[in-house]
Amino acid sequence: MDHFFQWAVSHKSRIVGLWKILYVLLFSFLLIGALSIVRQDANAGNFFVLGRQAGQLGLVLFIVIAIPGIARRFGFRHPAIVLLKVFRRYFGITMYILALMHAGLVRFALVAAGLVAMTPVPTFILFGTLALSLLFLLFFTSNDLSVRKLGVWWQRIHNLFYIVMWLIFLHVGFQRLSIWTILIGGTSLIEFASFIWEKKYRV
């Protein structure tokens, strides 16, 4: 693990370069898929399914991003967690793009095509849209320039992550009970417990 950690850190610029290619591909899938759904061509159904899968993968990445903070508050250390922290920003950007793809392909494109009414907005979509809106602030400020310019406000903005976590839980939970509800709900409870642990035992 130590060898892999050293290799990943020493090749960080190349790995980030591959990540940027992934961003372009994901945005391309989003645009092509949204156009396919609006036009209702032969691939529309496949892109709708892709949108649902993007949401599920985005949820998994959201949980992965939460791990370093939870581990730190519980006092748990491991090279894998340190490595995750090194690339946490890029996991976060990927997570946001997947969330945007999810919303775009399973909701916004359907509204644009006139297949789904814009109003009334279901409760779970309301929570999901609010979560996506807050995630945009995190996505937009996930760069070194924002860290320098915003100062203490950068951390305050990124603390919205913990609010988003509960919004995602409500977004998933108001649809149905599923493995995804259990995963994000369990992570939210562990996150909450880690704050209590830190305050009680690590102050």
Sequence and secondary structure as in RCSB ss.txt:
>XXXX:A:sequence
MDHFFQWAVSHKSRIVGLWKILYVLLFSFLLIGALSIVRQDANAGNFFVLGRQAGQLGLVLFIVIAIPGIARRFG
FRHPAIVLLKVFRRYFGITMYILALMHAGLVRFALVAAGLVAMTPVPTFILFGTLALSLLFLLFFTSNDLSVRKL
GVWWQRIHNLFYIVMWLIFLHVGFQRLSIWTILIGGTSLIEFASFIWEKKYRV
>XXXX:A:secstr
 HHHHHHHHHTHHHHHHHHHHHHHHHHHHHHHHHHHHHHT TTHHHHHHHHHHHHHHHHHHHHHHHHHHHHHHHT
   HHHHHHHHTHHHHHHHHHHHHHHHHIIIIIHHHHTTSS SSS  HHHHHHHHHHHHHHHHHHT SHHHHHHH
THHHHHHHTHHHHHHHHHHHHHHTT   HHHHHHHHHHHHHHHHHHHHHHH  
